[in-house]
């Protein structure tokens, strides 16, 4: 059962969720067909479709196949399409037989007009039609396209709504920030173009970095963490005005949570002033999913949307240690954050690396817990900047279930340091 606080959060972001649940799927279908395709909100309600929604998905697919018989058409499907995520597949061969096969596997199917989907994608985005572009739905409103750009292997991000276009703006700016650092420039994709299109959408094109398949391993986590921490600091301690600004923005986005957030943010600001940590280039979403490898050697780093020049590198390092196993185990990073604040990390491999990170950085346990607090607030701030939350359950987990762990730790900390109690 949701708490009153979470219900308030849900109301705050309801409009954004309503308008953008189908944004990426609608954009992908429009790219493939060259026209708007109506998608049922009841069949595709979000990342966790009900049994009724799944039946509607299959039923609508069967109807599309029957109604489009005798016309020129392209079949569109995907293994995770029911969750509005994953790779998009499209076919122009024996449509009917292929379609019934997919429906038999209970996979969503769309039959859209036209028999040249690759040409349609190329006409809209400017990419090469051959080899045929590959599409993937991201967790936001952006469609990711793997294609060539003037013969160069590239990754395109296509955005049709204001929120997604703003995301591409951040990506373009952040690529410039990341590529300005000589120490990691060779790991950063090149920005090939960033343009607003005639149809009102936007496209951002980056060079594609060759890499092996994604694999969770502590060896890779260690390699990425060591690389990140081995860089020389980019600046001495300076103004950390951005910390306070972000906290103010977060409280403004979540006014009903201010009584809970303000004491924790005040404690964090006091600690930042006392700790005087050097600023450096940070990624903002540093985990194995955004680090490319050749074997166990880092070959590239992608998704720089939240990069900044004067961030805290230790926040990136801690995010790598917590987010990577959380994603591999189908969990959430906040689960490990709560364990860290309570000194109850249950994973021996993770605990070993947290201790190593603390020793390398010269921090005590509470210092690292403030880094964790900065990480937690940063995750919330990023969602606030997008104006919506991934799911109701995510929202419930992030604040109502997490604040007691933060309050308990800060209460203990205040008794030993004389810090203001919460």
N, C-alpha and C positions, 0 to 999 in steps of 0.2 A: 504493500500500500504506500502511495506517495505521501510525503509530508507536505504541510501547508507551504513551506519554503520552496519546495520543488515545484508545487503547483503554480506558485507565483512566477518562477523561472519559466515554466512551460508557457504561461500566458505571455510573458515578455517576448519570447521568440516564436510564438505560434504563427504570426504572419509570415515570417521568413521561411519557416518550414513548409507552410502551405504553398507558397509561391515557388519554392525551389526543389521540392522533392523530385520532380520529373525533369529538371532542367537539363542535366547531362544526357539522359536518354533521349529527350526530344531533340537536342542538338545533334546527337549522333545519327538519329533517323533522318533528320533534315539534310545532313551532310551526304548521306548515302542516296537519298532520293531526289534532292534538289527542291523539296517542298515540305511544308508543315505536315506532320503526321499526328493525328489525335491519339493520345495515350490516356487510358483510364486511370484516374487517381485511385479508384477503389481496387484496381488490380495491382497497382504498384505504389503502396502506401509508404514505403521506406525500406530500411535495411532488414526488417524482420517481418516479412509478409505472413499473414495468417493463412490457415488452410483454405478459407474462402477466397482470399486473394490469389492463392496459387491456382485454385480451380478456375477463377476468372481469367488468369493469364493463359492457361492452356485452352480454355473455351474461346477466348478472343482470337488466339492464334489459329484455331481450327476454322473459325468463321472467316478470318482474313484469307486463308488458303482457298476456301470454297468460293468466296465472292470475287477473288482475283483470278479465277480460272479463265484461261483463254487470253489473258492480258500479258504484256511484257512486265516482268516483275523480278525483284531480287528478294531472296529470303534472308532474314536477319535473325540471329539467335546468339546464345552465349551461355556457358555453363553456370555463371553466377548472375545472369541478367535479372533473375527474379529478385535479387538483392540490390539491384541498381549498381553493380560493381563488376569488375573484371573485364576480360577481353570480349570484344564484339566480333562475331563471325558473320560473314555474308557470302551467299552462294548465288550463282546464276545458272547452274546446270539443271538437272532434272528436279525441278522445284517440288512438285507434288509428292513424289516418293520420299525425297529427303525430308520434307516438312512433316509428313506423317510419322517418319522415324523419330524425329525430334520430339514431336508431341507424345509419342509413345513413351519416351524417356522423361516426360513431364517437364520439358524445357520450354520456356517462353519462345514464341515465334512471331515475327512480323513479316508480312508480305507487302513490300513497298514497290511502287511503280519504277520502271526503268531497268535496264540491263547493263548499265555501265557505272556501277557505284564508285569504282576507282576514279573514273573520269569526273564524276560529280564532286568527289572530295577534292580533287586537284583543281577543279574550276573555282571552288569557293576559297580554298586556303592558299593556292599557289604552289603546292608541293608537286612533285613528279607523280604521274599516274602509274608509272612502272618503276620498280616492282610495286605491286598493289599495296596501298597503305593499310596498316593495321590499326584498329581503333581499340581504345580501352576507356572504360568509365572510371573516373577517379572518385574519391569519397566526397568531393565537393561538386561544383557545377561545371567543372572543366572536363573537356574530352581530350584525351592524350592520343596523339597520332604518331605512329612510327612509319616514317616514309623518307624518301630522298628529297633533298632540296637542291636543285641544280646539280644533281649527281652526287651530292654529299650526304652520307647517312645522317639523319637528323631526327629530333624529337619535337613535334609541334604540340602546343597547347592551344586549344580552341575554346573561346569563351563567348557566350551569347548574352548573358545577363550582366547587370551592373556589378553585382558582387563578384562574379568570376572575372570580369574585365579588370576590376580593382586588384584582384589576386595576381593577374598577369602584370599589372603595373608594378606591384611589389617584387615579383620575380625578376623583371627586367632591371629595376634599380639595384636589387640585391646581387645580381650577377656582376654588375659593375663594381660593387663593393668587394665581392669575393675575388674577382680577377685582378684587383689592385694590389693584392698581397703576393709578393714575389715568392714566398715560401710555398704556396699551394696553388699558384696560378695554373700549373700543369695538370692539376686535378679538377679544374673547374670547366664546365662546358662553355664553348664560345657562343655568344649571342649572335645568331645569323640575321635575324630580323625581328622587329616588334612593330606590328602595324594594326591599324583599325581598318576594317573592311567595309565595302559598300553596303553590305546588308546590316550594318550596325554592330556586328560582332568584332572580336579582336583575335589576333593570332600572335603567338610568341614562338620563335623557332630557335632551338639550340642544337649545337653539334652533338652527335651521339657518340658516347665513349664506349669502346669495346670492353666487354666484361663477361665473366662467367655467370652462371645462374646463381640466384640468391640462395644462401645457405646459412642457417644459424649455427654458429660455433663460437666457443669462448676464445679460440685462437684468433678468429677474425675480430672479435670484440677487443681483444688485447692489442691487435695490430692497429686498429683504428684509434683506440684510446691513446696508445703510445705516440702515434703520429701527431695527434691533436695536442697533447701535452708537451711534446718536444719542441714546439715552435717557440721562438723568442717573442716575448711580449711586445706588442706593437706600440704601447704607450705607458707612461707612468700613471699613477693614480691621478685621476682628474675628477671633474664634476660628474656626479651620477644623477643628474637631473632627470634622465630618462626613467630611472627606477620610480621616482615619485610621480612622474607624469603618468606612467602606466598604471600605477596603483590608483590614482585619482580616476582615470578613465574606467578602470574595472569597477570601482565602487559606484560610479555614475551609471554604468550599464546594469549593475545589480543593486539598486538602492535598498531593496528589502534585506540584503545581506550585510549592509554596512556595519551594523552593530557587531557582527562576527568578524568581518574583514578588517576593520580599522585598527583594533588592537594588534592583530598579527602584522599588519603592514607597518604600523608604527615601530614595532619591535625590529622588523626587517630593516627599516630605514636607519635606525640607531646602529644596528650591527654593521650595515654597509659603511657608515661613516667611520666606525671604529676599526673595522677590518682593513680598510685601505688596500683593496686588492687591485693590481694593475689591470687596465682595460686592454682588450685585444679583439681581433676579429672573431666573431662567433657565428655559428650556423643557425641556431634557433630550433632545429629539429633533427639533431644529430643522433642517428641510430642506424643499425645495420641495413634497414630498408632504403636508406639514402646514401649508402656507401657502396661503391662498386669495387669488385675484386678481380684480380687475375691470379688464380690460386688463392693464397692467403696474403697476397700483397695488394694494398690499396691502389686501385687504378683510376678512381674518379669519385667525386662527391657531387651529388645532385640535390635539387629541390632547395634552393637558397632563399626562399620567400622571406624568411624571418632573420636574415643575416644583419649584423650590425658591426660597426667598427670598434666600439668600446664596450663590448659585453664582457661577461664573466666566463672564461673558458671552462672552469670547473662545472658550470651548469650544463654545458654541452657534454662533458665527460660523464657526469652523473646520469644524464638522460640516456647516453649510450648504454650504461650499465643496467639501467632499470627498464627502459623501454624495449630493448632488444629481446630479453627473455620473456617479458610480458606479452609481446606480440607473438612470439614463438609458441607460447603456452595458451594463446587465446584469451589472455587476461588484459588487465589495464595497469598502466604505470602507477596509478594512485594506490593500488594494492601494496606495492613495494614501498611507496612513500610512507604509508601508514606504519608498515613494519619498521622502517628506518627510524621514524620518530619515537617508536616504542622500544627500540633496541631488540627487535624480534625477527630479524631477517632469518628465514628458515632455510634458504638455499645456500649450501656451504660454498659453492663456487662463487656465488654473488657476494656473500659476506667476505670471502677472501679478497676479492677485488675492491670492495668498498674500503676495507682496512688499508689496502695498498694505496688507494687513491688518497686517503686521509694522510698517510705517512708521506707520500710524495709531495703533497701540497703543504705540509707542515701545519695542518689544521687539527683541532681536537674534535671530539664527537659533536659538540654543539655547533661548532663552525660549519661542519658538513651538513648538519640539520638545517641551518639557515640557508645553505646552498639549495637544499631540497625544498625549502619553503619558497625560495625565489623561483625554482623550477615549477612548482605547483601553481603559483600565481601567474607565471609566464604562460603556462598552458591555458589557464582561464582567460588571460588577456588576449591571446591569439583567437580564441573562440569568440570573445566579445568583439574583436576587430572584424570578424566575419559576420557578426550579428546573429548567430544562431548556434545551437548545440547539436552534436551528432545524434543524440537520442535522449529520451526522458530518463532512461536508466543511467546513462553516462552522467547526466546532471545530478541525479540523486547521489551517485557514488562520489562525485567530485567535491561536493560541499557538505550537505547534511551528514553524510557518513564519515567525512574526513575531518571536519572542524573539531570534534571532541579529541581526536588524537593530537592535533596541533595545540589545542588549549591545555591539554594535560602536560605535554612536553614543555611549553612555554611557562607554565605554572611552576614546574620543577626548576626550570632554568632561572626564573626570577628569584626564587628563594636562595639560590647560591650566588647570584651576581648582583642582587639589589635592583634588577631591572624592574620597570613598571609592570605590575601584574595585570593580567587580562581578566 
